[in-house]
Amino acid sequence: MGDPLVIVTTRLNRVLGVDADARVAWVEPGVLNLDLSRAVQHLGLHYAPDPSSQQACTIGGNVATNAGGPHCLAYGVTGTHVLAVEAVLPDGSVETLGGLAPDTPGYDLRGCFVGSEGTMGVATRIAVRLTPDPRICARSSSISDRSRTRPRL
């Protein structure tokens, strides 16, 4: 083993592109979860994985650890929302693992990469699935409003 190496991706923090119709965003690994959700909020979309610290967690960190959180019961963990990863592999080559097609042919190398904690390479671009915002139910403004709409027995 050689000397340890630390790679910091926090400056790779751009949302590279959003396809609202396909519900896909290409991002760099340093993008914060909350920043991605804010960037697509006007489209009625959000990034569902929520490791409980959206304002501090990066998409790259989520990919490295296959992060979960409170929303994973409804939406699944990070791996469910990662469609493709462009990564620099240990030999220095750059490969795209996975793809935007519904069923990418071949072995699921994207699935192996997500959660590998950097042992398989370093993510440089990530395609994530965006989720439609939940519908908001009408709410009454007071108890008296609710009592008027409550059926009488």
C-alpha positions in Angstrom: 0.0 0.0 0.0 1.1 3.5 -0.8 0.4 6.7 1.1 -3.2 7.5 1.7 -5.0 9.9 -0.6 -8.0 12.1 0.2 -10.2 13.3 -2.6 -12.6 16.2 -1.9 -15.5 16.7 -4.3 -17.2 19.6 -2.6 -16.3 22.0 -5.4 -18.0 19.7 -7.9 -21.3 21.2 -6.9 -23.3 22.0 -10.1 -26.6 20.7 -11.3 -25.5 19.9 -14.9 -28.9 19.4 -16.4 -32.5 18.6 -15.7 -35.0 16.7 -17.9 -38.3 17.4 -16.2 -40.3 15.1 -18.7 -38.0 12.2 -18.0 -37.7 13.2 -14.3 -33.9 13.0 -14.4 -31.1 15.3 -13.3 -27.4 15.0 -14.0 -25.4 16.4 -11.0 -21.9 16.6 -9.7 -21.1 14.7 -6.5 -20.8 17.8 -4.3 -24.4 19.0 -4.9 -26.3 19.1 -1.6 -29.5 17.1 -1.4 -31.5 20.2 -0.5 -29.9 22.3 -3.3 -31.0 19.8 -5.8 -34.6 19.7 -4.5 -34.7 23.5 -4.5 -33.3 23.6 -8.1 -36.2 21.5 -9.3 -38.9 22.7 -7.0 -40.4 25.0 -9.6 -41.0 21.9 -11.8 -43.0 20.2 -9.1 -40.2 17.6 -8.5 -37.8 16.8 -5.7 -35.0 14.4 -4.9 -36.6 11.9 -2.5 -33.7 10.3 -0.5 -33.4 12.1 2.8 -30.6 11.1 5.2 -32.1 13.6 7.7 -29.6 16.2 7.0 -30.5 17.5 3.5 -28.7 20.8 4.0 -25.4 19.0 4.6 -25.5 15.7 2.7 -24.1 15.6 -0.8 -25.4 13.4 -3.6 -21.9 11.9 -3.9 -21.8 11.0 -0.2 -25.3 9.5 -0.6 -24.0 7.4 -3.5 -20.9 6.3 -1.6 -22.9 5.0 1.3 -26.3 4.2 -0.3 -27.8 6.5 2.3 -31.3 6.0 3.6 -33.3 8.1 6.0 -36.9 8.8 7.0 -38.2 8.9 3.4 -36.7 5.5 2.4 -39.7 3.6 3.7 -41.8 5.4 1.1 -39.3 6.0 -1.7 -36.4 3.6 -1.2 -32.7 4.3 -0.4 -30.3 6.2 -2.7 -29.6 3.2 -5.0 -33.2 3.3 -6.1 -32.8 6.8 -7.4 -29.4 6.6 -9.0 -29.7 5.8 -12.7 -26.1 6.2 -13.9 -22.7 7.2 -12.4 -19.8 8.5 -14.4 -16.8 7.4 -12.3 -13.0 7.5 -12.4 -11.9 3.9 -11.7 -8.7 2.9 -9.8 -6.8 2.5 -13.1 -7.6 6.1 -14.1 -10.2 5.2 -16.8 -13.5 7.0 -16.9 -16.6 4.8 -17.2 -20.4 5.4 -17.1 -22.1 2.7 -15.0 -25.8 2.2 -15.6 -27.8 4.4 -17.9 -31.0 6.2 -18.5 -32.7 3.3 -20.3 -35.3 1.5 -18.1 -33.4 -1.7 -18.3 -29.7 -1.3 -19.0 -28.2 -4.4 -20.5 -25.4 -6.3 -18.8 -24.3 -6.6 -15.2 -25.6 -4.0 -12.7 -22.3 -2.3 -12.1 -24.1 0.9 -11.1 -25.7 -1.1 -8.3 -22.3 -2.4 -7.2 -20.8 1.1 -7.2 -23.6 2.6 -5.1 -22.7 1.9 -1.5 -19.1 0.9 -2.2 -17.7 3.8 -0.2 -15.2 4.8 -2.8 -13.5 1.5 -3.1 -14.6 1.0 -6.8 -13.8 4.6 -7.9 -14.8 8.2 -7.6 -18.1 9.5 -8.9 -17.7 12.6 -11.1 -21.3 12.9 -12.5 -24.5 11.2 -11.3 -27.9 10.8 -13.0 -30.6 10.8 -10.4 -34.3 10.1 -10.6 -36.5 12.9 -9.5 -39.9 12.3 -7.8 -43.1 14.3 -8.3 -44.0 16.4 -5.2 -46.9 14.8 -3.3 -50.3 16.4 -3.7 -51.4 18.7 -1.0 -54.8 17.9 0.6 -57.1 20.7 1.4 -57.1 21.6 5.0 -59.7 23.4 7.1 -58.4 26.4 8.9 -60.1 25.9 12.2 -61.9 23.4 14.4 -65.2 25.2 13.7 -64.7 24.6 10.0 -64.1 20.9 10.6 -67.2 20.6 12.8 -69.4 22.1 10.1 -68.1 19.5 7.6 -68.3 16.6 9.9 -71.2 14.2 9.3 -73.7 14.1 12.1 -74.5 10.7 13.6 
